[in-house]
Amino acid sequence: MVPQTDANEKTVRRVALWTSEAIVSDMVGRLIEFWGFKRNMGRVWAVLYLSPDPLTAQDLRAVLRLSSGAVSMILNDLSRWGVVRKVWIQGDRRDHFAAEVQLWRMISRVLSEREKTEIVVFMEACEEAMRFLESKVSAQDGRDRARAELQLERIKALHELARLGKRLLDGLLSTAKLDAEPLTRFLLGGARRASSL
């Protein structure tokens, strides 16, 4: 009974976000939405990231004023992306959640699974279009031939840009995975130093 009371008291203490949590969770939500994710995914992750303790779905529902279904779907999505994980709390049967706090690990996982996939799909579409145009380049009709040549040239440029983007992303992910945390600490430390001046 005591662990349940402690968990209930914790929920009561977490009913309101601090101003800092509200500001950052709203801003992360806005940024995440800009990148094509749901705004509340960013808000939930930010609240977990700023929390000193893992939180339950009930805690998140209370502080963000979201429905149970919304919180459940968001936590499933965030878990699938690997930016939130379940944490076991002794004496409490409810699921608790914590955010991935190594920022580069989180960003590189999303870049690898989302952006890289989209680039590969785009390259494949360009290749399919170019195969179609290869037969049109030798068309009898001069206008069709000119149109095919123009499109082939421009699609090849798009394909080359995508290849370059993929190479850059591959390079970024393979090298930055090794030692991005010192850079992050340096950048964040520089920002703290600048704000204190």
Buried (B, 14 or more C-beta within 10 A) or exposed (E): EEEEEEBEEBBEEBEEBEEEBBEBBBEBBEEBBEEEBBBBBBBBBBBBBBBEEBBBBBBBBBBBEBEEEBBBBBBEBBEEBEBBBEEEBEEBEEBBBBBBEEBBBBBBBBBBEBBBEEBEEBBEBBEEBBEEBEEBBEBEEEEEBEBBBEBBEEBBEBBEBBEEBBEEBEEBBEEBEEEBEEEBEEEEEEEEEEEEE
